[in-house]
């Protein structure tokens, strides 16, 4: 039997002589570009070229996180799938990860299986959420995960490939095939990859994972489902900024506003500085933002978001975008220069889904 | 899951979701699982239109309940 053999290095030139495998198969080495085309032909892709995985690259990934190939990283009952460490490693290779990224990837895959995240809704639903990976703790600096300039943009391998691995696992292992089991109406570009680190150096408060009970020396991954991202410009003052954030959380067409699904705000450096200078506590800031996220029932009825005839009382009855201010997630990241933060309203009608607690990254 | 718990089940979907429902049935090891389908969309129908839609489906639902899902 003649089999195609993936070469050990993707830049390795095709050998002129064939080799014979231990089982007698005649193996014909093929070029890197041919290997990539084979992956495309088999559907092993997110639409971009993948790094063809071979045994040595996969083993290097497994070694870096101290897992055996058959170790189960996450079980997904809704998809009838147990994702093994080998599958995670293969997809990490394909996404272009360095082996040292594996502990972060493994923690993120565990996050997919957290029941309250409700992965099936996130990954299959019409709202087409991306899954944002937020990394906290010392590992972010160690791996060079970007927490600053152009935070959602291109250019940094760790961010690009860690986020991409998660999507490849959704496509290849969990079979969230676009148009079949992923029924996103629009989707969003973050579905290719979306991974950031929190900027912890000049944080006005405790970093996210410390606020949630972890030690500053711990490293964690938190997943959130993201549909809309809005940039908020304000260089005037913290009180005005609260109004702008509240407005962005409560736009009338928001899928989250009626059921009050909690949102997230990614604070840029200058806004974090502005809030630090205000002397307000994190809790007070959350309360102020949510206090500015109100819409009258009359507005919601006029927009068709709430059913029924408009009554006189509806003109003064206020509905807030979130039912509990403490659930507003505040993350510091993005450039330290410029007054532009990002508001991410709640992602769906399912209040409480689409968010994991921080998950501890276990390093070797 | 309801069928496995012994509760007769008739899933009703809009026709646009047939491929998605079929994929789920395959994944759950019941590729012959049967669905009642109706035209898409559903969410913008008025109450009266919904009642009309339900009336049109009743016979199909009863038929599937009587024949049952494949073992």
Contacts between the chains, C-beta under 8 A, distances in Angstrom:
chain1	res1	chain2	res2	distance
A	79	B	27	6.5
A	80	B	27	5.5
A	80	B	28	6.6
A	80	B	29	7.7
A	124	B	20	7.6
A	175	B	23	7.5
A	175	B	27	7.1
A	177	B	23	7.5
A	179	B	19	7.6
A	180	B	19	5.3
A	180	B	20	6.0
A	180	B	23	5.1
A	181	B	20	6.1
A	181	B	23	5.2
A	181	B	24	7.3
A	183	B	17	7.4
A	183	B	20	5.9
